[in-house]
Amino acid sequence: MKYNELIQDPAIVSGLIKQGIDTPTLIQEDSYQHIHNRKNIIARSETGSGKTLAYLVPLFEQISEQDRGVHAIILVPTYELAIQVHKQIELLAANSDKNIHSAALIGNGNINRQIEQLKTKPQIIVGTSGRILELIKKKKISAHTVQTLIIDEADKMMDKNNLQPLLDVRKCLYRDIQILMYSASMNKKAFTQASEIAKDAVCIKYHEKETIPSNITHLYILSSKREKIETLRSICSAIKPNRCMIFINTQYETAEAYQKMLHHHYKIENLSGENNKIERKNALEAFKSGKANYLISTDIASRGLHIDQVDTVINVTIPSEPKDYLHRCGRCGRNNQKGLCISIVTENELEHIKAYQKAFGINILKKKLYKGTLVKG
C-alpha cells in the first residue's frame, strides 16, 4: 500500500514524498485508521519503524488550520527527542504547505521565551511533562482545547522519574481525550500502567520477543577497566567509522573520555545530560551535519533520536539491562544499512554479554586488537 491509497489529503501525501516517503511502515498503516476513529492506542514497535509519523500523519489530518487552540500535546522524556519531533512537525507542515505549527517546551529552558512561543498559538505542543504542567498551571496552555495526548517513549515516560508528572498532566485534561502511547519496548508492568492511562486502548504490537535488526553486527573486546578509554581510541583508529555514537554510563566518565578523545584530535561532541540545552543542541547539530564524526553520551541519546548514517555504536561501559543494549545498538544500522555495535568489557561484565545474546538471539563475537586491526579473539 502507498500513502496515496491510505490517507485522504493529497497535500500531506505530497509533503511525505518530498521527504522521500511514499510507503507507510507497518506501524504507520496500522495506526492510521484507529487514530482517525478516535481510539486510544498502546503501540510497541521496534526502533526505526516510523512511530513518529505513525501518529503525526493522522494528527495532521485531524487539525484544522484555522484552529488556533492547542489540539495535541506530545510528551517526551528528553530535550533532544522534543526538538526532533518538533522539527518533524515543522518539516511536514512546510512540505505539505499546511499552516500547522508546534512549540517545543522543555524543562530548564527559558520559561519566558517559551511563553512567547505560546502566543503564536501553536496547534501542537511537544515537551517534557514537568514544564508543560507548569505552563498549564500558569494558564499559559489552555488544557480545555486539547483533544489528543501522545506519550512518546512510553516505557521511559512511566518510570519512577517521569510517571507522576505525566499523571498530573493527564489530570488537567478532559476525561474523553484520545491517548496514544508509543514505545520500542514495554514490559508487563509498563503495559499494565499504560492500560490504566489509556482506557480501552487498541494494542498494536510487533515482535512479541524484542529483536535487534539482523543488519547489525555485534562484537566485544576484553579490556581492564582502567584501559577502556585507550581501547576505545584503538578501536576508532582500527575501524575508522564514518559516524559513531559512543555510550558511557555516567556523566563523569563521559566527560573524562570526551576530554581524552579531544586531546587526541578526534572530531567529537559531548551530549552529556549535565550540559545545558544550548551545548547539547550544538553538539547534536555538529554530529548530524558531519562536522563531528563521534558523539559521546550517556543513555540520554539512546532513545528516540533519529540520526542518519550512524554506522557504529561503541559501548565503553555496558548497560546492565538488555533493553538498554537494544536501544543503544538501535542507533546504528537504520534504514536497512549495515551497522556495527562494539562493546568494551571487563571479565566481570561478560555475564551481561551472555544476557544480551540470550535475550535477543544474537551472536556477539569476541575480537581483539592486533597491530592496529580487529582480529578473531
C-alpha positions in Angstrom: 0.0 0.0 0.0 1.2 3.5 -0.9 0.4 6.6 1.2 -1.9 8.0 -1.5 -4.0 4.9 -1.0 -4.1 5.3 2.8 -4.6 9.0 3.5 -7.2 11.4 2.1 -5.3 14.6 2.0 -3.2 14.9 -1.2 -1.2 17.8 0.3 0.1 15.6 3.1 0.9 12.8 0.5 2.9 15.4 -1.4 4.7 16.5 1.8 5.7 13.0 2.6 7.0 12.4 -0.9 9.2 15.5 -0.5 10.8 13.7 2.4 11.3 10.6 0.2 8.4 8.7 1.8 5.7 7.1 -0.3 5.0 3.8 1.5 3.8 3.6 5.1 5.5 1.2 7.5 3.5 -1.4 9.4 3.1 0.7 12.5 2.0 3.7 10.3 -0.5 1.7 8.4 -2.0 0.0 11.4 -2.2 3.2 13.5 -3.9 5.3 10.9 -7.5 4.2 10.9 -7.6 3.7 14.7 -6.4 7.3 15.2 -9.0 8.5 12.8 -11.6 6.6 14.7 -10.5 8.4 17.9 -9.4 5.1 19.5 -6.8 5.1 22.3 -3.7 3.2 21.2 -0.9 1.4 23.0 1.7 0.6 20.4 5.1 -1.2 20.6 7.2 -1.3 17.6 11.0 -1.6 17.1 13.4 1.3 16.9 13.4 2.9 13.5 10.0 1.6 12.5 8.5 5.1 11.9 6.5 5.6 15.1 6.7 9.5 15.0 5.0 9.7 11.6 2.5 6.9 12.7 0.9 9.5 15.0 1.8 12.7 13.2 0.2 11.9 9.8 -3.3 11.2 11.1 -2.9 14.1 13.6 -2.2 16.5 10.7 -5.5 15.4 9.1 -7.4 16.0 12.3 -6.2 19.5 12.8 -7.9 22.5 11.3 -5.5 25.1 10.0 -8.0 27.8 11.3 -8.0 26.3 14.8 -5.6 28.3 16.9 -6.1 26.4 20.1 -3.8 23.6 21.3 -5.1 20.4 19.6 -2.4 18.0 20.8 0.2 17.6 23.5 3.1 15.3 22.8 5.0 14.2 26.0 8.6 13.1 25.6 11.4 12.2 28.1 14.3 14.4 26.8 15.1 17.7 25.2 16.7 16.0 22.2 13.6 14.0 21.4 11.3 17.1 21.8 13.4 19.0 19.3 13.5 16.1 16.9 9.7 15.7 17.0 9.2 19.5 16.8 11.4 19.6 13.7 9.5 16.8 12.0 6.2 18.6 12.6 7.6 21.8 11.1 9.1 19.9 8.1 5.9 18.1 7.4 3.9 21.3 7.7 6.2 23.2 5.3 6.4 20.4 2.7 2.6 20.0 2.9 2.0 23.7 2.8 0.0 23.4 6.0 -0.5 26.3 8.4 0.3 23.9 11.4 2.8 24.8 14.0 4.3 23.4 17.1 6.2 24.7 20.2 8.9 22.8 22.0 8.7 23.3 25.7 11.4 21.7 27.8 12.4 21.9 31.5 15.4 24.1 32.2 14.6 26.2 29.1 13.8 29.9 29.5 10.2 29.8 30.5 9.5 33.4 29.5 10.8 32.7 26.0 8.5 29.6 25.9 5.5 31.7 27.0 6.3 34.0 24.0 6.2 30.9 21.7 2.8 30.1 23.0 1.5 33.5 21.9 1.8 32.3 18.3 -1.0 29.8 19.0 0.7 26.5 18.0 -1.8 23.6 17.5 0.8 21.1 18.7 2.9 21.3 21.8 5.9 18.9 22.3 7.8 18.8 25.6 8.6 17.3 29.0 5.8 16.7 31.5 7.1 19.0 34.2 7.4 22.1 32.1 4.1 21.5 30.3 2.4 21.0 33.7 3.9 24.2 35.0 2.6 26.2 32.0 -0.8 24.7 32.3 -0.9 25.8 36.0 0.2 29.3 34.9 -2.8 29.2 32.5 -0.4 29.7 29.5 -1.6 26.5 27.9 -5.4 26.1 27.6 -5.9 22.5 28.6 -9.6 22.5 27.7 -8.9 22.7 23.9 -6.6 19.6 23.9 -8.2 16.7 22.1 -5.2 14.3 21.8 -2.4 13.4 24.3 0.5 11.5 22.8 3.1 9.8 25.0 6.3 9.0 23.1 8.9 6.6 24.5 6.0 5.5 26.8 8.0 3.0 28.9 10.5 5.7 29.8 7.7 8.2 30.5 6.2 5.7 33.0 9.4 5.1 35.0 9.8 6.4 38.6 11.2 9.7 37.5 8.5 10.6 34.9 5.3 8.9 35.9 3.9 11.3 38.4 4.3 14.5 36.2 2.7 12.5 33.3 -0.3 11.6 35.5 -0.5 15.2 36.7 -0.7 16.4 33.1 -3.3 13.8 32.3 -5.5 15.0 35.2 -5.5 18.5 33.7 -7.1 17.3 30.5 -10.7 16.2 29.7 -11.6 12.6 30.5 -12.6 11.7 27.0 -9.5 12.9 25.1 -7.7 10.5 22.8 -4.5 9.0 24.3 -1.8 7.5 22.0 1.2 5.7 23.6 4.2 4.6 21.6 7.4 2.8 22.6 10.0 0.5 21.2 9.9 -1.7 24.3 7.3 -2.2 27.1 7.4 -4.9 29.9 4.3 -6.3 31.6 4.4 -3.7 34.4 4.7 -0.8 31.9 1.9 -2.3 29.8 -0.4 -2.6 32.8 0.3 1.0 33.7 -0.3 2.2 30.1 -3.6 0.3 30.1 -4.7 2.3 33.2 -3.8 5.6 31.5 -5.2 4.8 28.0 -8.5 3.1 28.8 -9.9 0.5 26.4 -6.9 1.0 24.1 -6.2 -0.8 20.9 -3.0 -2.7 21.3 -0.6 -2.8 18.4 2.5 -5.0 18.9 5.2 -6.2 16.7 8.0 -8.7 17.6 6.5 -10.0 20.9 10.0 -11.0 21.7 12.1 -7.9 21.3 14.5 -8.3 18.5 17.5 -6.5 17.0 17.7 -6.0 13.2 19.8 -8.6 11.6 21.8 -6.0 9.6 23.7 -5.1 12.8 27.0 -7.0 13.6 27.8 -7.4 17.3 31.4 -7.6 18.7 33.0 -7.4 22.1 36.6 -6.8 23.2 38.0 -7.6 26.6 39.8 -4.8 28.5 40.7 -3.8 32.0 38.6 -1.0 33.5 41.5 1.4 33.5 42.4 0.7 29.9 38.9 1.2 28.4 39.5 4.7 27.0 42.7 3.6 25.4 40.9 0.6 24.0 38.2 3.0 22.6 40.9 5.0 20.8 42.5 1.9 19.4 39.1 0.7 18.1 38.4 4.0 16.5 41.8 4.0 14.8 41.3 0.4 13.6 37.8 0.7 12.1 37.7 4.4 11.2 33.9 4.8 11.5 32.0 7.3 9.4 29.6 8.3 12.1 30.0 6.7 15.6 28.0 7.0 18.8 29.8 6.2 22.0 27.9 5.3 25.1 29.2 5.5 28.7 27.0 5.0 31.8 27.9 8.0 33.9 28.3 11.7 33.2 31.7 11.9 35.0 33.2 9.1 32.9 31.6 10.6 29.7 33.3 14.0 30.4 36.6 12.3 31.1 36.5 10.2 27.9 35.4 13.3 25.9 38.4 15.3 27.1 40.8 12.5 26.3 39.4 12.0 22.8 39.6 15.8 22.2 43.2 15.8 23.3 44.0 13.2 20.6 42.3 15.4 18.0 39.2 13.3 17.4 36.2 15.3 16.0 33.9 14.5 18.8 30.9 16.1 20.6 29.6 15.5 24.1 25.8 15.1 24.6 26.0 14.7 28.4 22.9 15.5 30.5 25.0 17.8 32.6 25.5 20.2 29.7 23.0 23.0 29.2 20.4 22.7 26.4 22.4 25.1 24.1 25.5 23.0 24.4 23.5 19.8 23.8 21.8 21.3 20.7 25.1 22.4 19.2 26.6 19.0 19.9 23.8 17.2 18.2 23.8 19.6 15.2 27.5 19.2 14.7 27.2 15.4 14.7 24.2 15.3 12.4 25.8 17.7 9.9 29.0 15.7 9.8 31.2 18.3 11.4 31.9 15.7 14.1 32.4 12.0 13.5 31.8 11.0 17.1 29.1 11.7 19.6 29.7 10.6 23.2 26.8 10.4 25.6 25.1 8.7 28.5 21.8 6.9 27.7 20.2 10.3 27.1 20.9 9.7 23.4 19.9 6.0 23.3 16.2 6.6 22.8 14.1 8.1 20.1 16.8 10.1 18.3 16.9 9.5 14.6 20.4 10.4 13.2 21.0 9.2 9.7 24.2 7.3 8.6 25.3 6.2 12.1 27.3 3.1 11.2 28.9 2.3 14.5 27.9 2.2 18.2 30.6 1.6 20.8 29.7 0.8 24.4 32.6 1.8 26.7 30.6 0.8 29.7 27.8 -1.5 29.1 24.2 -1.4 30.4 23.0 -4.0 32.9 19.6 -4.2 31.3 19.3 -5.9 27.9 16.6 -3.5 26.7 19.1 -0.6 27.1 21.6 -2.5 24.9 18.7 -2.8 22.4 18.1 0.9 22.4 21.8 1.8 22.1 22.6 -0.5 19.2 19.4 0.6 17.5 21.1 4.0 16.9 23.1 2.4 14.0 22.0 0.3 11.0 18.9 2.4 10.4 17.0 2.2 7.1 18.4 -1.3 6.5 22.0 0.0 6.3 24.8 -2.1 7.8 25.6 -1.3 11.4 28.3 -2.4 13.9 28.0 -2.5 17.7 31.1 -3.0 19.7 31.2 -3.4 23.5 34.3 -3.0 25.6 34.0 -5.3 28.6 35.9 -6.5 31.6 35.9 -10.1 32.6 33.3 -9.4 35.2 31.0 -7.9 32.6 30.9 -11.0 30.4 27.7 -12.1 32.1 25.9 -9.1 30.5 27.1 -10.1 27.0 25.6 -13.6 27.6 22.4 -12.0 28.8 22.1 -9.9 25.6 22.7 -12.9 23.4 20.0 -14.9 25.2 17.5 -12.0 25.3 17.8 -11.2 21.6 19.0 -14.4 20.0 22.2 -12.7 18.6 25.8 -13.8 18.4 28.3 -11.3 19.9 31.7 -12.2 18.6 34.8 -11.9 20.6 37.6 -9.8 19.0 40.9 -8.4 20.0 43.2 -5.7 18.7 46.4 -6.8 17.0 48.8 -4.5 15.2 46.1 -1.8 14.7 43.4 -4.1 13.4 40.5 -6.2 14.9 41.1 -9.9 14.7 39.4 -13.0 16.0 39.6 -13.1 19.8 
